[in-house]
Amino acid sequence: MAGSLLHWMRGRCDEESATPRTLEWIGCNDAGEAIARVVRLQGPLETGWRRYQAVALDAEARLIQLRLPPPEGGDWLAYVGGRVVGRASLPLQAVRTAEAALRGRFRS
């Protein structure tokens, strides 16, 4: 199996939850340019018996984020540039999907 094409680093993290989770992985080339991203699609926020489809991002609730449930088994979205190249249930699977798309792109 060929080695990794990119250097992966953590991006955004979920600061609001009790157990912080990484929401984004960024794949950079040797020059440090972001080439690919793997992003966790956040579903509805559930607290106790309540389920919130829209979450306020500021204290006045002027900015909201809509959180629709991701497709079954597709919590992680892999994309290269502005193009979606696949979905996966785990971040490493999405990273491999992004790198496979890059390998296909650079073949002659």
N, C-alpha and C positions, 0 to 999 in steps of 0.2 A: 504494500500500500504506500502511495506517495505521501510525503510529508505535507504539513500545512502550508498553504499558499500565503496566508495572512497571519499577522500577530493579533491575537484577540485580547481585548481588555474590557473591563466592566464599564458600562455607561450609567444610565439612570438607575436609582434604587427606589424601592417603595419605602418611604420614610414613615408612612402613617400606620403601618401594621405593627403588631406586637413583635413579630419576627421579620425584620427587614429582608426583603428579597430583591435580587437583581431583576430589573425589568428590561434591560437592554445590554447586548454585547456588541461591540464595535470591532470590525476587522480592518486592520490597517496594513498597508504595504510596507516595504522596507524604508520608504521615505517618510512614513508617518501619516500618510493620507488615508482618510476613511474611505474604504472601498465597498464594504458590505456591512449590514446590520442584521441582528437577530433581535426581535422585539417581542416581549410577552404581551399578549392581548389580555387586558384585564376585563373580567366579566363583572356582573353586578356585585355591589357591595352588600354583604349580608351581616347583620348584627342581631343576634337573637332570632326572633321570628320575623323581623323586618327585612325587606329586600329593597335596595335602592338602585334604580336604573340610571339615575343622574346624581352625580356627586358634586357638591360645591367645591370650587378650588380656592375661594377666598372667603373671608369672614362675612362679607355682605351678600354672598351668593350671586355676584354679578357674572362670574365665570363659572360655568359648569362643564362637566365632562360626562358624556353619555357612555354608559357601559353596557353594551349588549352582550349576551353570552356568545363566546367564540364557538365555531363549529366543533362538533365532537372530535376530540383528539387533536385539535389544531390550535393549542394555546400559544404556540410560538410561530411567529411569522418571519420568514427569511427573505431578505431582498438585497439586490445588488443594484447600486445606483438608485433609480426611482422605480425599478421593476421588481415586482414580487416574483420570487422563484420557487416558493414552496411554503408549506406549513408542516409543523411537527408537534408531537406531544412533549418532547424534551428539548432543552436548548442545544445540547450537543448534536442531536439529529438535525436541527435547523442549521447549525454551523456547517455540518457536512453537506447539507443541501446547497447552501450558498457557495461553498468551495467547489462542489461538483459543477455548479452553473458557471463558475469562473473558469474551471478547467475546460469546459466545453467552449467557452467564449474565446480562449486563447489558443485553441488548437488550429492548425492550418489545414 
